[in-house]
Amino acid sequence: MELKERISFRRLLSVVKTLSSSEKAKLRKELSKEDLMKIDKAHFAKILLQGPVYSQREVGVIEQNRKSIAKWRTRI
């Protein structure tokens, strides 16, 4: 079950200040996990965008190979 409620930043800050030190440590750990996930997604997208791409010639070769394989499978 999830509860969503809009609260002001000041209210949130006052709630966080009432947490024990171990609870604050857990909160920091959770928040840093979210930051790492955002960084990982951004890094992954960057890697994909910088990766190699097929040339038109290579795409043509792949299409031809697929057609040949499809013909071969239907003959059996």
ROROTI-874101 format. One line per field, with one value per atom (N, C-alpha, C): residue number from 1; residue in one letter; atom name; x, y, z. Coordinates in pm, 1 decimal, padded with zeros to 6 digits. Example, Ala and Ser with C-alpha at 12.3 -4.5 7.8 and 13.67 -1.06 7.14 Angstrom:
// ROROTI-874101
num = [1_1_1_2_2_2]
residu = [A_A_A_S_S_S]
atome = [N_CA_C_N_CA_C]
c1 = [01319.0_01230.0_01320.0_01285.0_01367.0_01290.0]
c2 = [-00569.0_-00450.0_-00330.0_-00225.0_-00106.0_00003.0]
c3 = [00780.0_00780.0_00780.0_00708.0_00714.0_00787.0]
//
This chain:
// ROROTI-874101
num = [1_1_1_2_2_2_3_3_3_4_4_4_5_5_5_6_6_6_7_7_7_8_8_8_9_9_9_10_10_10_11_11_11_12_12_12_13_13_13_14_14_14_15_15_15_16_16_16_17_17_17_18_18_18_19_19_19_20_20_20_21_21_21_22_22_22_23_23_23_24_24_24_25_25_25_26_26_26_27_27_27_28_28_28_29_29_29_30_30_30_31_31_31_32_32_32_33_33_33_34_34_34_35_35_35_36_36_36_37_37_37_38_38_38_39_39_39_40_40_40_41_41_41_42_42_42_43_43_43_44_44_44_45_45_45_46_46_46_47_47_47_48_48_48_49_49_49_50_50_50_51_51_51_52_52_52_53_53_53_54_54_54_55_55_55_56_56_56_57_57_57_58_58_58_59_59_59_60_60_60_61_61_61_62_62_62_63_63_63_64_64_64_65_65_65_66_66_66_67_67_67_68_68_68_69_69_69_70_70_70_71_71_71_72_72_72_73_73_73_74_74_74_75_75_75_76_76_76]
residu = [M_M_M_E_E_E_L_L_L_K_K_K_E_E_E_R_R_R_I_I_I_S_S_S_F_F_F_R_R_R_R_R_R_L_L_L_L_L_L_S_S_S_V_V_V_V_V_V_K_K_K_T_T_T_L_L_L_S_S_S_S_S_S_S_S_S_E_E_E_K_K_K_A_A_A_K_K_K_L_L_L_R_R_R_K_K_K_E_E_E_L_L_L_S_S_S_K_K_K_E_E_E_D_D_D_L_L_L_M_M_M_K_K_K_I_I_I_D_D_D_K_K_K_A_A_A_H_H_H_F_F_F_A_A_A_K_K_K_I_I_I_L_L_L_L_L_L_Q_Q_Q_G_G_G_P_P_P_V_V_V_Y_Y_Y_S_S_S_Q_Q_Q_R_R_R_E_E_E_V_V_V_G_G_G_V_V_V_I_I_I_E_E_E_Q_Q_Q_N_N_N_R_R_R_K_K_K_S_S_S_I_I_I_A_A_A_K_K_K_W_W_W_R_R_R_T_T_T_R_R_R_I_I_I]
atome = [N_CA_C_N_CA_C_N_CA_C_N_CA_C_N_CA_C_N_CA_C_N_CA_C_N_CA_C_N_CA_C_N_CA_C_N_CA_C_N_CA_C_N_CA_C_N_CA_C_N_CA_C_N_CA_C_N_CA_C_N_CA_C_N_CA_C_N_CA_C_N_CA_C_N_CA_C_N_CA_C_N_CA_C_N_CA_C_N_CA_C_N_CA_C_N_CA_C_N_CA_C_N_CA_C_N_CA_C_N_CA_C_N_CA_C_N_CA_C_N_CA_C_N_CA_C_N_CA_C_N_CA_C_N_CA_C_N_CA_C_N_CA_C_N_CA_C_N_CA_C_N_CA_C_N_CA_C_N_CA_C_N_CA_C_N_CA_C_N_CA_C_N_CA_C_N_CA_C_N_CA_C_N_CA_C_N_CA_C_N_CA_C_N_CA_C_N_CA_C_N_CA_C_N_CA_C_N_CA_C_N_CA_C_N_CA_C_N_CA_C_N_CA_C_N_CA_C_N_CA_C_N_CA_C_N_CA_C_N_CA_C_N_CA_C_N_CA_C_N_CA_C_N_CA_C_N_CA_C_N_CA_C_N_CA_C]
c1 = [00083.5_00000.0_00088.6_00047.6_00127.9_00042.1_00098.3_00028.0_00099.4_00025.7_00084.4_00016.5_00098.3_00045.9_00141.1_00087.1_00171.8_00195.6_00323.4_00358.2_00463.1_00470.3_00567.1_00707.9_00803.8_00942.5_00973.3_00922.1_00946.6_00891.8_00773.5_00712.2_00798.3_00842.1_00927.8_01057.3_01115.4_01239.7_01220.2_01110.0_01085.9_01066.5_01004.7_00987.2_01122.3_01204.7_01337.1_01421.8_01410.5_01489.0_01449.6_01329.0_01286.3_01331.9_01387.7_01432.2_01554.0_01567.7_01687.4_01804.4_01924.8_02043.6_02045.4_01998.6_01996.1_01891.8_01779.3_01676.3_01724.9_01799.1_01856.5_01957.4_02034.7_02132.0_02059.7_01949.2_01869.7_01814.3_01767.5_01713.5_01821.0_01939.4_02050.7_02083.8_02085.8_02117.8_02014.3_01887.1_01780.3_01788.5_01814.2_01823.1_01943.2_02053.1_02170.7_02147.6_02067.8_02034.7_01961.1_01866.0_01789.4_01880.5_01973.9_02067.2_02153.2_02199.4_02282.2_02203.8_02076.6_01995.5_01978.3_01959.6_01946.2_02075.9_02187.5_02317.3_02339.6_02306.5_02325.4_02242.1_02116.8_02031.8_02087.3_02132.8_02189.2_02316.7_02399.1_02524.3_02494.6_02396.1_02359.0_02309.7_02226.7_02176.7_02292.5_02386.7_02502.6_02585.1_02605.0_02679.8_02608.8_02477.5_02401.7_02410.5_02400.9_02405.2_02542.9_02646.3_02781.4_02826.5_02742.1_02778.2_02781.5_02830.7_02838.7_02699.6_02690.8_02566.5_02596.7_02494.0_02511.0_02507.7_02589.4_02583.2_02470.6_02430.9_02326.1_02367.4_02494.5_02545.3_02528.2_02563.7_02550.8_02404.7_02316.7_02173.6_02125.2_02171.0_02133.9_02180.2_02302.2_02355.4_02271.0_02235.7_02153.4_02016.9_01954.6_01823.4_01832.9_01938.5_01956.4_01976.4_02054.1_02075.2_01944.3_01862.7_01733.4_01644.0_01643.0_01562.3_01611.6_01742.9_01800.0_01765.5_01774.5_01741.9_01593.8_01508.6_01364.3_01333.1_01396.7_01376.6_01424.6_01539.1_01594.8_01502.7_01443.7_01355.3_01225.6_01176.1_01048.7_01066.5_01186.2_01210.9_01213.0_01240.2_01253.3_01119.9]
c2 = [-00116.7_00000.0_00123.9_00221.5_00342.0_00462.7_00551.4_00672.8_00791.1_00870.4_00989.7_01111.7_01202.9_01325.3_01437.7_01549.5_01666.0_01740.1_01754.1_01829.5_01932.6_02037.2_02143.3_02096.1_02163.1_02129.8_02151.3_02257.5_02285.1_02174.7_02126.4_02017.3_01891.6_01862.6_01746.2_01758.7_01876.5_01899.6_01879.3_01926.6_01909.2_01761.7_01686.2_01542.3_01472.2_01507.9_01445.1_01475.8_01596.1_01633.9_01553.3_01500.5_01420.3_01275.5_01235.7_01096.6_01069.2_00943.7_00903.8_00899.1_00890.2_00889.1_00766.7_00651.6_00531.5_00545.6_00610.4_00632.3_00732.5_00833.1_00929.9_00861.5_00769.0_00695.2_00612.0_00547.9_00470.7_00560.8_00678.4_00773.9_00818.4_00850.0_00889.5_00778.6_00655.4_00541.9_00526.3_00538.8_00527.6_00639.0_00760.1_00872.6_00859.4_00808.4_00791.4_00680.5_00579.3_00473.5_00532.1_00620.9_00682.8_00765.7_00838.8_00919.0_00830.6_00718.3_00626.8_00566.9_00536.1_00480.1_00582.1_00708.4_00812.9_00826.8_00823.4_00834.5_00715.0_00595.4_00476.1_00482.5_00526.8_00537.2_00639.0_00752.4_00855.9_00805.6_00737.5_00683.0_00577.7_00492.3_00389.1_00451.6_00554.3_00622.8_00685.0_00743.1_00804.6_00699.4_00585.5_00476.9_00430.6_00414.2_00370.1_00470.1_00597.1_00699.7_00712.4_00674.1_00682.8_00551.9_00452.0_00320.6_00314.9_00204.8_00189.7_00175.3_00214.6_00200.3_00126.9_00062.2_-00008.6_00088.8_00061.7_00140.0_00082.4_00156.0_00108.1_-00023.9_-00036.0_-00159.3_-00278.0_-00257.9_-00364.8_-00403.1_-00304.2_-00332.8_-00415.5_-00382.3_-00458.1_-00603.1_-00624.7_-00760.3_-00838.8_-00775.6_-00842.6_-00879.6_-00787.7_-00816.4_-00932.0_-00932.2_-01040.2_-01174.0_-01174.3_-01297.8_-01348.3_-01256.8_-01296.8_-01359.4_-01298.2_-01352.5_-01491.4_-01508.0_-01637.6_-01744.4_-01710.2_-01804.2_-01839.3_-01739.6_-01765.1_-01860.0_-01840.1_-01930.4_-02071.2_-02080.4_-02209.3_-02285.0_-02214.8_-02280.5_-02326.4_-02253.5_-02292.7_-02407.7_-02431.8_-02541.7_-02677.2_-02678.3_-02805.6_-02866.2]
c3 = [00000.0_00000.0_00000.0_-00076.2_-00087.9_-00054.6_00022.9_00062.2_-00000.5_-00076.1_-00136.4_-00077.2_-00032.2_00028.0_-00005.0_-00042.4_-00069.9_00061.1_00094.5_00214.9_00176.9_00252.9_00223.4_00259.4_00202.8_00231.3_00379.1_00434.7_00577.1_00665.4_00631.8_00709.7_00697.1_00575.6_00553.7_00632.0_00629.6_00702.5_00852.0_00904.8_01048.5_01083.2_00994.7_01018.7_01015.1_00918.4_00906.3_01028.9_01079.6_01198.0_01321.4_01324.8_01439.7_01431.1_01320.0_01304.1_01390.9_01429.3_01503.1_01405.4_01459.5_01372.8_01282.4_01330.6_01246.1_01134.2_01166.8_01064.3_00959.7_01004.0_00910.6_00818.3_00873.7_00792.8_00686.9_00726.0_00629.8_00520.2_00559.2_00463.1_00364.5_00416.6_00328.8_00230.1_00279.8_00194.4_00082.7_00115.8_00016.7_-00086.8_-00041.0_-00133.5_-00226.2_-00175.5_-00261.0_-00363.2_-00329.6_-00426.0_-00544.7_-00518.0_-00626.2_-00714.8_-00655.7_-00733.1_-00821.6_-00767.1_-00845.5_-00961.5_-00939.7_-01046.2_-01158.5_-01123.9_-01225.5_-01304.1_-01233.5_-01299.8_-01391.3_-01345.1_-01426.3_-01553.7_-01544.1_-01662.0_-01760.1_-01709.4_-01795.6_-01861.8_-01785.3_-01838.6_-01945.3_-01919.5_-02015.0_-02145.7_-02135.1_-02254.3_-02332.0_-02261.4_-02327.1_-02401.7_-02338.5_-02402.6_-02528.8_-02520.2_-02637.1_-02751.2_-02719.6_-02823.1_-02887.0_-02815.0_-02868.3_-02933.7_-02929.0_-02980.2_-03131.7_-03184.2_-03329.4_-03391.5_-03515.9_-03590.7_-03720.7_-03775.8_-03901.8_-04018.7_-04117.4_-04240.4_-04327.0_-04429.3_-04518.7_-04583.6_-04615.9_-04677.4_-04582.6_-04455.3_-04356.4_-04333.9_-04332.7_-04317.7_-04436.3_-04555.5_-04674.6_-04666.6_-04618.4_-04603.2_-04502.5_-04392.4_-04290.5_-04347.5_-04419.3_-04479.6_-04577.9_-04657.6_-04754.3_-04683.4_-04577.2_-04500.4_-04440.4_-04389.9_-04334.1_-04441.0_-04557.4_-04667.4_-04707.0_-04712.8_-04749.5_-04645.9_-04521.1_-04413.2_-04417.9_-04441.4_-04450.0_-04565.7_-04680.9_-04796.0_-04762.7_-04697.8_-04662.7_-04567.9_-04471.5_-04374.5_-04439.7_-04536.8_-04598.7_-04697.4_-04744.1_-04838.4_-04768.8_-04641.0_-04568.5_-04535.9]
//
